[in-house]
């Protein structure tokens, strides 16, 4: 990028540079290094933060760009004496922000309730949103996963699995849809209590005969470069 001009001094401020490409305003090594640090050099990895609850992200002076991924909360599953399909997972998004603002609000979607409620939305304010998965209250087909908007990649969450009454009168409760990293509830036969989606997985729940279960809450990851 730049070459040193004849100097035997080891003091950076007195070592001049010849910068034919015009990359620096400074004419010495110390100044050029300070400019490199101030510019942030987008592209090298700095740190990442995994959010499991609402927060405010603040841009550091060394940050040039950020990558944001997230998923809405999974749907909950109700109780029902007849087996039924599982709840859907939350919607997933992936977004690269090359010129981030100074702050963003992080919102994490709650898992759906034990009454078969839909999951809540996870979002980075003004950028992208992963909507919650649809809750399960009955019927053989699994519920749909949530949608997503605003990302470079937007993926609908996985649907819940099939459930119903099988030959011989057994009640089968379909498993919940898996989140991006898994976490959907397992399926099961003739059980009294439903199974919850894993916390902060975005996975859907699976029901039971007498007690429902909550969906897995959502999550959001910010990687700084």
C-alpha positions as CSV (number, residue, x, y, z in Angstrom):
1,X,0.0,0.0,0.0
2,X,2.7,2.4,0.9
3,X,6.5,2.2,1.1
4,X,9.0,3.6,3.6
5,X,11.3,6.4,2.6
6,X,14.9,6.1,3.7
7,X,15.0,6.6,7.4
8,X,16.9,4.6,10.0
9,X,14.9,6.0,12.9
10,X,12.7,3.5,14.8
11,X,10.3,6.3,15.9
12,X,7.1,5.8,13.8
13,X,6.3,9.5,13.7
14,X,9.7,10.3,12.0
15,X,9.5,7.5,9.4
16,X,7.9,9.0,6.3
17,X,6.0,7.1,3.7
18,X,5.5,7.4,-0.1
19,X,1.8,6.8,-0.8
20,X,1.3,6.8,-4.5
21,X,-2.2,5.2,-4.2
22,X,-3.4,8.1,-2.0
23,X,-4.6,5.8,0.8
24,X,-3.6,8.0,3.6
25,X,-3.6,11.7,4.4
26,X,-0.7,11.3,6.8
27,X,2.9,11.3,5.6
28,X,4.4,9.1,8.3
29,X,4.0,5.6,9.7
30,X,2.4,6.7,13.1
31,X,-0.3,8.8,11.4
32,X,-1.0,6.1,8.8
33,X,-1.5,3.5,11.6
34,X,-3.9,5.8,13.4
35,X,-5.9,6.3,10.3
36,X,-6.2,2.5,9.8
37,X,-7.5,2.1,13.4
38,X,-10.0,4.9,13.0
39,X,-11.4,3.6,9.7
40,X,-12.5,0.4,11.4
41,X,-11.5,-1.8,8.5
42,X,-14.9,-3.5,7.8
43,X,-14.4,-7.2,7.2
44,X,-12.4,-8.5,10.1
45,X,-14.4,-10.2,12.9
46,X,-14.6,-8.3,16.2
47,X,-17.2,-9.9,18.4
48,X,-20.7,-11.4,18.6
49,X,-23.6,-11.1,21.0
50,X,-26.5,-13.6,21.4
51,X,-29.7,-11.9,22.6
52,X,-32.3,-13.9,24.6
53,X,-34.2,-10.8,25.9
54,X,-34.9,-7.3,24.7
55,X,-32.0,-4.9,24.7
56,X,-30.4,-1.9,22.9
57,X,-27.4,-2.5,20.6
58,X,-24.9,0.4,20.5
59,X,-22.3,0.7,17.8
60,X,-18.7,0.7,18.9
61,X,-16.1,3.1,17.4
62,X,-14.3,0.1,15.9
63,X,-17.4,-1.3,14.1
64,X,-17.7,-1.0,10.3
65,X,-20.6,-3.4,9.6
66,X,-22.8,-6.0,11.3
67,X,-24.5,-9.2,10.4
68,X,-27.8,-9.9,12.1
69,X,-29.7,-13.3,12.3
70,X,-32.8,-14.0,14.3
71,X,-35.9,-16.1,14.7
72,X,-39.4,-15.5,16.1
73,X,-40.9,-17.4,19.0
74,X,-42.4,-20.9,18.3
75,X,-46.1,-21.6,18.6
76,X,-47.6,-23.0,21.7
77,X,-49.7,-26.2,21.9
78,X,-53.0,-26.6,23.7
79,X,-54.4,-29.7,25.5
80,X,-56.9,-31.9,23.7
81,X,-58.2,-35.4,24.4
82,X,-57.7,-36.3,20.8
83,X,-54.1,-36.2,19.4
84,X,-53.2,-33.4,17.0
85,X,-50.4,-31.9,15.0
86,X,-47.6,-29.8,16.5
87,X,-47.0,-26.1,16.5
88,X,-44.9,-24.2,14.0
89,X,-41.4,-22.6,14.5
90,X,-40.7,-18.9,14.2
91,X,-39.6,-17.2,11.0
92,X,-35.8,-16.8,10.4
93,X,-33.9,-13.9,8.9
94,X,-30.3,-13.1,8.0
95,X,-29.2,-9.5,7.2
96,X,-25.8,-7.8,6.5
97,X,-25.8,-4.1,7.4
98,X,-22.8,-2.4,5.8
99,X,-23.6,1.1,7.3
100,X,-25.2,0.5,10.7
101,X,-26.9,3.2,12.7
102,X,-25.5,4.2,16.1
103,X,-28.2,2.2,18.0
104,X,-30.9,-0.4,17.3
105,X,-33.6,-1.9,19.5
106,X,-33.6,-5.7,19.9
107,X,-36.9,-7.4,20.5
108,X,-37.2,-11.1,21.3
109,X,-40.5,-12.9,20.6
110,X,-42.0,-14.9,23.4
111,X,-43.1,-18.5,22.8
112,X,-46.8,-19.2,22.3
113,X,-49.0,-19.9,25.3
114,X,-50.3,-23.3,26.6
115,X,-53.6,-22.4,25.0
116,X,-52.1,-22.9,21.6
117,X,-51.1,-19.2,21.1
118,X,-48.9,-18.0,18.3
119,X,-45.3,-17.1,19.0
120,X,-44.1,-13.5,19.2
121,X,-42.0,-11.6,16.7
122,X,-38.2,-11.1,17.0
123,X,-36.8,-8.0,15.4
124,X,-34.0,-5.5,15.0
125,X,-35.7,-2.1,14.8
126,X,-36.4,-0.8,11.3
127,X,-34.3,-3.6,9.8
128,X,-35.8,-7.2,9.9
129,X,-38.5,-9.2,11.6
130,X,-39.0,-12.9,12.2
131,X,-42.7,-13.5,13.0
132,X,-43.9,-16.1,15.5
133,X,-44.9,-19.7,14.6
134,X,-48.6,-20.6,14.5
135,X,-49.9,-22.3,17.6
136,X,-51.6,-25.8,17.6
137,X,-55.0,-26.4,19.0
138,X,-56.3,-29.4,17.1
139,X,-56.5,-31.1,13.8
140,X,-54.2,-33.7,12.2
141,X,-52.0,-31.3,10.3
142,X,-49.1,-29.4,12.0
143,X,-49.4,-25.7,12.2
144,X,-47.4,-23.4,9.9
145,X,-44.2,-21.7,10.8
146,X,-43.9,-17.9,11.0
147,X,-42.8,-15.7,8.1
148,X,-39.9,-13.2,8.0
149,X,-39.2,-9.9,6.3
150,X,-36.4,-7.4,5.9
151,X,-33.5,-9.8,5.7
152,X,-31.2,-10.6,2.8
153,X,-32.5,-14.1,3.5
154,X,-36.0,-14.7,4.9
155,X,-37.2,-18.2,5.7
156,X,-40.5,-19.4,6.9
157,X,-40.2,-21.5,10.1
158,X,-40.7,-25.2,9.9
159,X,-44.2,-26.5,10.3
160,X,-45.3,-28.8,13.1
161,X,-45.5,-32.5,12.5
162,X,-48.6,-34.6,11.9
163,X,-50.7,-35.9,14.9
164,X,-54.1,-37.6,15.5
165,X,-55.8,-40.7,16.7
166,X,-54.2,-43.8,15.4
167,X,-55.6,-47.3,14.8
168,X,-56.4,-48.8,18.1
169,X,-57.4,-45.5,19.7
170,X,-54.0,-44.3,20.6
171,X,-53.6,-40.5,20.7
172,X,-50.5,-39.2,18.9
173,X,-49.3,-35.7,19.5
174,X,-47.1,-34.4,16.6
175,X,-43.8,-32.8,17.4
176,X,-43.2,-29.0,17.1
177,X,-41.4,-27.5,14.1
178,X,-37.6,-27.1,14.7
179,X,-36.0,-23.8,14.9
180,X,-32.9,-22.9,12.8
181,X,-30.7,-24.7,15.4
182,X,-33.3,-27.2,16.4
183,X,-35.3,-27.1,19.6
184,X,-38.8,-28.2,18.4
185,X,-40.7,-30.3,20.9
186,X,-40.8,-34.1,20.5
187,X,-43.9,-36.0,19.5
188,X,-45.5,-38.6,21.8
189,X,-48.4,-41.1,22.4
190,X,-51.1,-41.0,25.0
191,X,-49.4,-38.4,27.2
192,X,-51.2,-36.2,29.7
193,X,-48.7,-33.2,29.5
194,X,-47.5,-31.4,26.4
195,X,-43.9,-30.8,25.7
196,X,-42.5,-27.2,25.3
197,X,-40.2,-25.9,22.6
198,X,-36.7,-25.4,23.9
199,X,-36.1,-21.9,25.4
200,X,-34.6,-19.4,22.9
201,X,-34.8,-21.9,20.0
202,X,-37.8,-20.6,18.2
203,X,-39.1,-24.2,18.1
204,X,-42.8,-25.1,18.3
205,X,-44.5,-27.0,21.1
206,X,-46.4,-30.3,21.2
207,X,-49.7,-31.0,23.0
208,X,-51.1,-33.4,25.5
209,X,-54.4,-34.7,26.7
210,X,-54.8,-32.5,29.8
211,X,-52.0,-29.9,29.8
212,X,-50.6,-27.8,26.9
213,X,-47.1,-26.4,26.5
214,X,-45.4,-23.2,25.5
215,X,-43.4,-22.6,22.4
216,X,-39.7,-21.9,22.5
217,X,-38.9,-18.2,22.8
218,X,-37.0,-16.5,19.9
219,X,-33.4,-15.3,19.7
220,X,-31.2,-12.8,17.8
221,X,-27.5,-12.8,17.1
222,X,-25.4,-9.7,16.1
223,X,-21.9,-10.3,14.7
224,X,-19.7,-7.2,14.5
225,X,-17.0,-6.6,11.9
